[in-house]
Amino acid sequence: MPMQLSNTERAEFERQLAILSSGAVDIIPADELKAKLANSIREQRPLRIKLGLDPSAPDIHLGHTVVIRKLRQFQDLGHQVQLVIGDFTGRIGDPTGRSEVRKQLTEEQIQANARTYVQQYGKILDMERTKLYFNSEWLAPLTFEDVIRLASAMTLARMLERDDFHKRYTENLPISLHEFFYPLMQGYDSVALETDIELGGTDQTFNLLVGRNLQREHGLAEQVAMTMPLLEGLDGVQKMSKSLGNYIGVNDAPEQMYGKTMSVPDELMLRYYELTTDIGPEELAELKAGLADGSVHPRDAKMRLAHKIVSMYHGPQAAAEAEQHFRTVFQQGALPEDIPEQIWVGEPTANIIDLLQEAKLVPSRSEARRMVEQGAVRVNEERVADSKQEFALGSGLVIQVGKRKFVRLIPAE
């Protein structure tokens, strides 16, 4: 503990350190975080806390919010948030976790995605107190000489220490030279902004440490790297990802968000409480004890979780309505009132596989057959057991896949 603080400053130091270090997987190095925090409190100077975001997809999910919520904690304690939109690095794409060269985005895609990122992160951060940057501001003006000098700060051997690069190298899979520049450019963001602490998921550790290295090369104080856990998706195995379809989107409709949360595996429920909500440590411990001794039913705890999450992004009224919808449709078995309608322009009689695909309830015919075989398909509330079964459209059919997908097919006049 720093000895140069007064009793009042020491108490504030302990308070902030406890809040900021909670939930973090790694703080590299921890002693430097303590020193920076102590100096910040003593000098009444906010720390500069950076998070870099590559706008590689138009929407974010709860997995992204784990780091953002930690960023908000820094913000609430009076520190300065540096939110860096990687409009320049996004042209390369982060190779982290990739087994192949990532396709580069167009400028139009990057700008469109960046606009939605700012709107969605604004649901968690106070954007009026957030400094927003686009890293093309300092990366685009670099000359080729500057880039060569930047590259000289890293060895090829160090680059190949990255798990994804190492794996691709040993398996003789292609690695394009431009991919090596991604961690260098992200690290240079920290140089340009003189960042004190950079946040990221555990899969970003290498990139964050490159920032420390480049700051040292430029004669700056080295940033502290703080990593947060990766949130498992609804499958309970893979990290939450839109490409895997195991996600809860920040912009999901309230009923969809509530329903998805109810499908979180029981064994991950407490982890979702801890990483995606504002539940306090005492309340979390009480909930954990209640689940362990049986005084709290897992279904009730999960409904509380779903209500909390929907309230955070859509408000208490929307959460109450989503809960009532869930009770009506999924617990009582009733059809929802607002089933989307679609015009059927085909033959008056059709196979269930054709109906599912035309209604866009499944991505492929093979998936349609799989869902029928699993007993997950209903027509007019009756389970369909045969993938060859045909139905007459008549005045219309209500088709259901799983618990959350409904379409009312109406024949064209």
Summary of the structure (lengths in Angstrom):
residues: 413
radius of gyration: 25.1
end to end distance: 77.7
largest distance: 82.8
contacts: 1272
relative contact order: 0.09
helix: 49%
strand: 15%
